[in-house]
Amino acid sequence: MSDVPTITHVPDEITVGELVPPTSSRFVTDTVNGSHRFMIQGYSLIKGMGVGKSISSDSFTVGGHQWAIYFYPDGKNPEDSMHVSAFIALASEGPDVRALFELTLVDQSGKGNHEVHSHFNRRLENGPYTLKSSGCMWGYKRFFRRALLETSDYLKDDCLKINCTVGVVRSTIECSSLHTIQVPDPDMGAHFGMLLENMEASDVIFNVAGEMFHAHKLVLAARSPVFHTEFLCGHEGDAQEIVVNDMEPEVFKAMLHFIYKDDLVEEELEATRTCISDTLTAKLLSAADRYDLTRLRRLCESHLCKDISINSVAQILALADRYHAAELKSVCLSFAAENLSAVMQSDGFEYLKENCPALQSELLKTVAGCEDDSSSGGGKSKSVWAQLSDGGDTNGRRIRQRT
């Protein structure tokens, strides 16, 4: 019996698997840079505070971390007492931070002969400096010899200026992408804005000092708890025309613009007036409080915060208190407490004394808190309560020290 032959089929073509396009990645390291200018006014008054004693700048943010400049007028250590010392300190908690630093003593003669100590634009043998915890510092124990400093162009009108630059090291992995699809920017506000401008399908008219504004009840109810109650739960649900008292047309128009577009016209807000309370921003703050528009209130607070000064803080504080602007009120109280002597001599403070006595009590508590923070600096010749209650002028200057 013969064997049955086996027949094997050989395909004409060999199928090759689908080729996958190559991918790539790139590890990129760079720095996020930020700068801070620290002005030391009254240099002669901080001399002699002692070796190892320092003053510091306000904290500033670079690369997601808080930083501060420390200046030691009598040196950081006994062996450095013939020099002034300057350091940059990490002022926030978190993981290790690698950074580059630059400290510059500014030449105030205009000649540009600045004293620069920098990590930037030079090769570092050991790489960027690593700070492991809050309070870690980089700087110079012998930043500048004191005797030379006091006869140099770096000191002018008893004032020093120190510029600081911090470059926080960051690393990212960039991966290749074969295809990208561009997503348009959000445009809901633009669409709702067109609804307002065209007055299409409007179902309510507001009469503001004789000027008419067409709007949509559902849009207003969705944005404002007050309008929600009036239109969906109250007696205004069927009203076709509503009279708005105690508000100017310009203010109501700007408020409607915000309700529909969720932003404000910056150029209108920046228009200056003699009195803070007469500005559109202040009047919009009132409208935000009236109709419970939380985001509008915060936008107005942010704009008014930029206008805080010795002469305006009392007026802005009164506005913040009247219209429940808690964030703005807190900033005003802190600013007034830190600049009490100058604020007390302003016209706005007289208004505060006569019309807002409760705010004086709050200011007193804020000042007392600041005094507790700096109690190591010694007592005051005249109590804060006496200054606030009698309004007398004081020539003393309050210096807030940090330890």
C-alpha positions in Angstrom: 0.0 0.0 0.0 1.5 3.2 -1.1 1.7 6.4 1.0 -0.9 9.1 0.2 1.0 12.2 -0.9 0.5 15.4 1.1 -0.1 18.5 -0.9 1.0 21.8 0.8 -0.4 25.1 -0.6 2.1 27.9 -0.9 0.5 31.4 -1.3 1.5 33.5 -4.2 2.1 36.6 -1.8 3.3 36.8 1.8 1.0 39.1 3.9 3.1 41.6 5.9 1.7 43.1 9.2 0.5 46.7 9.1 3.4 49.1 9.7 2.9 51.4 12.8 4.3 54.9 12.3 7.3 55.6 14.5 6.8 57.8 17.6 9.2 60.1 19.4 9.6 61.9 22.7 11.8 64.6 24.0 12.8 65.4 27.6 13.0 69.2 28.0 14.4 71.1 31.0 14.1 74.9 31.3 13.4 77.5 33.9 10.4 79.6 34.9 11.8 83.0 35.7 10.3 85.8 37.9 11.7 89.0 39.5 11.0 91.1 42.5 12.3 94.5 43.5 12.9 95.1 47.2 13.3 98.8 48.3 14.8 99.5 51.7 13.7 103.0 52.8 15.4 104.3 55.9 18.6 102.3 55.7 20.2 104.3 58.6 17.4 103.3 60.9 18.0 99.5 60.6 21.7 99.7 61.2 22.8 98.3 64.5 19.8 95.9 64.9 22.4 93.2 65.5 24.3 90.4 63.9 22.0 87.7 62.5 19.0 90.1 62.6 17.2 90.6 59.3 14.4 92.5 57.5 12.6 90.8 54.7 10.6 91.6 51.6 7.0 90.6 51.0 6.7 87.1 49.6 6.4 86.6 45.9 5.6 83.7 43.6 7.8 82.2 40.9 7.3 78.7 39.4 4.5 77.8 41.9 6.7 78.5 44.9 6.8 81.4 47.4 10.1 83.3 47.9 11.3 86.2 50.0 14.5 88.4 50.1 16.3 88.7 53.5 18.7 91.5 54.2 21.1 91.5 57.2 22.4 95.1 57.8 24.9 93.9 60.4 25.8 90.7 58.7 24.4 87.2 59.1 27.2 85.8 61.2 29.8 87.5 63.6 32.6 86.9 61.2 30.7 88.8 58.5 29.9 91.8 60.6 31.9 94.2 58.4 29.5 93.4 55.5 25.8 93.4 54.8 24.4 90.0 53.9 21.6 89.3 51.4 19.8 86.0 50.7 16.8 84.6 48.8 14.7 82.1 50.8 12.1 79.5 49.9 9.0 80.6 51.8 6.6 77.7 51.0 6.4 74.0 51.8 6.6 71.3 49.2 9.0 69.0 47.4 12.6 69.9 46.7 13.1 72.9 44.5 16.0 73.4 42.1 16.6 77.0 41.0 18.9 79.6 39.7 19.2 82.9 41.4 20.4 86.5 40.8 20.8 89.3 43.4 21.5 92.8 42.1 22.4 95.9 44.1 21.0 98.8 42.0 23.3 101.7 41.1 21.0 104.7 41.7 23.3 107.2 40.0 22.0 106.3 36.5 25.4 105.0 35.4 24.2 101.4 35.3 27.1 100.1 37.4 25.0 97.6 39.2 26.5 95.0 41.6 25.3 91.7 40.1 25.6 88.2 41.6 24.1 85.7 39.2 23.7 82.0 38.3 22.3 82.9 34.9 24.3 83.1 31.7 27.2 81.1 33.1 28.2 77.5 33.5 27.6 76.0 36.9 29.9 73.3 38.1 27.3 71.6 40.3 24.2 72.6 38.5 21.3 74.6 39.9 21.0 75.1 43.7 18.6 72.7 45.5 16.4 74.0 48.4 14.8 71.1 50.4 12.4 72.9 52.7 10.8 76.3 53.6 13.4 78.6 55.1 16.3 77.3 53.0 18.4 80.1 51.6 20.8 81.0 48.9 22.8 84.2 48.9 25.9 86.0 50.1 27.1 86.4 53.7 29.5 89.1 52.4 27.2 90.7 49.9 28.9 94.2 50.1 31.3 95.8 52.5 29.2 98.2 54.7 31.7 101.1 54.8 31.9 101.1 51.0 28.2 100.7 50.6 27.4 103.8 52.7 29.6 106.0 50.6 28.5 104.6 47.2 25.9 105.3 44.6 24.0 102.3 45.7 22.7 104.2 48.7 20.7 107.3 47.8 18.4 109.4 50.0 18.9 106.7 52.7 17.4 104.1 50.3 18.7 100.8 48.9 17.2 98.9 46.0 17.8 95.2 45.6 16.5 93.3 42.5 16.1 89.6 42.7 15.5 87.0 39.9 14.6 83.4 40.6 14.6 80.7 37.8 12.8 77.6 39.0 13.9 74.5 37.1 11.1 72.4 35.5 11.2 69.3 33.3 8.7 68.0 30.9 8.4 65.1 28.4 7.1 66.1 25.0 5.6 63.3 23.0 5.0 63.3 19.2 1.4 63.4 17.9 0.5 62.3 14.4 -2.7 64.4 14.3 -4.0 67.4 16.1 -7.5 69.0 16.1 -7.8 72.6 17.1 -10.6 73.3 19.5 -12.2 76.8 19.2 -12.2 79.1 22.2 -15.4 79.1 24.3 -18.0 81.2 22.5 -21.1 80.8 24.6 -20.8 84.4 25.9 -20.6 85.7 22.4 -23.8 83.8 21.4 -25.7 85.0 24.4 -24.4 88.5 23.8 -25.9 88.5 20.3 -29.2 87.4 21.9 -29.1 90.5 24.0 -28.0 92.8 21.2 -30.6 91.6 18.7 -33.4 91.5 21.4 -34.6 88.3 19.7 -37.3 86.5 21.7 -37.0 88.9 24.6 -39.9 88.7 27.1 -39.3 91.5 29.5 -38.4 95.2 29.3 -36.6 97.1 32.0 -37.3 100.8 32.4 -34.2 102.5 33.9 -34.6 106.2 34.3 -36.7 106.3 31.0 -34.2 104.1 29.0 -35.6 100.7 27.9 -33.6 97.5 28.0 -35.0 94.2 26.5 -34.0 91.0 28.1 -34.9 87.3 28.6 -36.3 86.2 32.0 -34.8 82.7 31.8 -31.3 84.0 31.2 -31.6 86.5 34.0 -33.1 83.8 36.4 -30.2 81.4 35.5 -27.6 84.0 36.4 -29.1 85.8 39.4 -30.8 84.3 42.5 -32.7 87.5 42.9 -34.1 87.4 39.3 -34.8 83.7 39.8 -37.0 84.4 42.8 -38.8 87.3 41.0 -39.5 85.6 37.7 -39.9 81.9 38.7 -41.2 82.1 42.2 -42.6 85.6 42.7 -45.1 88.1 41.4 -42.9 89.4 38.5 -43.3 86.2 36.5 -46.0 87.6 34.2 -44.7 91.2 34.1 -43.8 92.6 30.7 -42.2 95.8 32.0 -40.3 96.4 35.2 -39.2 99.8 36.5 -35.8 99.8 38.1 -35.2 102.5 40.6 -32.0 103.8 42.2 -29.8 102.8 39.3 -28.3 104.6 36.3 -28.9 103.3 32.8 -25.1 103.0 32.2 -24.8 100.8 35.2 -27.8 98.6 34.3 -26.4 98.2 30.8 -23.0 97.1 32.0 -24.7 94.6 34.4 -26.7 93.1 31.6 -23.5 92.9 29.5 -22.0 90.8 32.3 -25.0 88.6 32.8 -25.1 87.7 29.1 -21.3 87.6 28.3 -19.8 86.9 31.7 -17.2 89.7 31.3 -16.9 93.5 31.5 -15.8 96.2 29.2 -12.4 97.1 30.6 -12.2 100.5 29.0 -15.3 101.7 30.7 -14.1 100.4 34.1 -10.8 102.3 33.8 -12.5 105.7 33.3 -11.3 107.8 36.2 -13.5 110.0 38.5 -12.6 112.3 41.3 -14.5 110.2 43.9 -14.2 106.4 44.0 -17.9 106.0 44.7 -18.7 107.8 41.4 -16.9 105.3 39.3 -18.7 102.7 37.2 -16.9 99.9 39.1 -18.2 101.1 42.5 -21.7 101.4 41.1 -21.5 97.9 39.5 -20.4 96.6 43.0 -23.7 98.0 44.3 -25.6 96.3 41.5 -23.8 93.0 42.1 -24.8 93.1 45.7 -28.4 94.1 44.8 -28.9 91.1 42.4 -26.5 88.7 44.2 -24.1 88.4 41.3 -21.1 86.8 43.1 -18.7 86.8 40.2 -19.5 90.3 39.2 -18.9 91.4 42.8 -15.5 89.7 42.8 -14.5 91.3 39.5 -15.4 94.7 40.9 -13.4 93.9 44.1 -10.4 93.1 42.0 -10.6 96.3 40.0 -11.1 98.5 43.1 -8.2 96.7 44.9 -5.8 98.1 42.3 -6.9 101.7 43.3 -6.2 101.3 47.0 -3.9 104.1 48.2 -3.4 106.2 51.3 -6.0 108.7 50.1 -8.6 106.2 48.8 -8.5 103.3 51.2 -11.1 104.7 53.6 -13.6 105.3 50.8 -13.0 101.8 49.3 -13.3 100.3 52.8 -16.7 101.9 53.3 -17.9 100.7 49.9 -16.6 97.2 50.6 -18.5 97.1 53.9 -21.7 98.5 52.5 -21.9 96.0 49.6 -20.6 92.9 51.4 -17.3 92.7 49.5 -15.5 90.6 52.0 -12.2 90.1 50.1 -11.9 93.8 49.3 -12.7 94.8 52.9 -10.0 92.5 54.3 -7.4 94.0 51.9 -8.4 97.5 52.9 -8.2 96.8 56.6 -4.8 95.3 56.3 -3.5 98.2 54.2 -4.9 100.8 56.5 -3.5 99.0 59.6 0.0 98.9 58.0 -0.1 102.6 57.0 -2.2 103.9 59.9 -0.4 107.2 60.5 -0.7 108.4 56.9 -4.2 107.1 56.5 -5.4 108.9 59.6 -4.4 112.2 58.0 -6.4 111.7 54.8 -9.8 113.2 54.1 -11.3 109.7 53.7 -10.5 108.9 57.3 -12.5 111.8 58.5 -15.5 110.5 56.5 -14.9 107.1 58.1 -15.0 108.6 61.6 -18.2 110.4 61.0 -20.2 107.9 59.0 -18.8 104.4 59.7 -17.9 104.1 63.5 -18.2 100.3 63.3 -15.4 100.1 60.8 -13.2 102.0 63.2 -13.6 99.2 65.7 -12.7 96.6 63.0 -9.7 98.6 62.0 -8.6 98.7 65.6 -8.8 94.9 65.8 -6.8 94.6 62.7 -4.1 97.0 63.9 -4.0 95.2 67.3 -3.4 91.9 65.3 -0.5 93.5 63.4 1.0 94.8 66.6 0.8 91.3 68.1 2.8 90.0 65.1 5.5 92.6 65.7 5.4 92.9 69.5 9.1 92.3 69.7 9.6 95.7 68.0 8.8 97.6 71.2 5.8 99.7 72.4 4.3 102.7 70.8 4.5 106.1 72.3 0.8 106.6 71.7 -1.8 103.9 71.9 -3.6 102.9 68.7 -7.0 103.4 70.4 -6.0 107.0 71.3 -5.1 107.7 67.7 -8.3 106.2 66.3 -10.5 107.9 68.9 -9.2 111.4 68.9 -8.0 111.6 65.2 -4.9 113.5 66.3 -1.9 113.7 63.9 1.1 111.6 64.7 4.5 112.0 63.1 5.6 108.5 64.1 6.2 105.9 61.4 5.1 102.4 62.1 7.7 99.9 60.9 6.5 96.3 60.6 9.3 93.9 61.4 9.5 90.3 60.5 11.5 87.8 62.4 
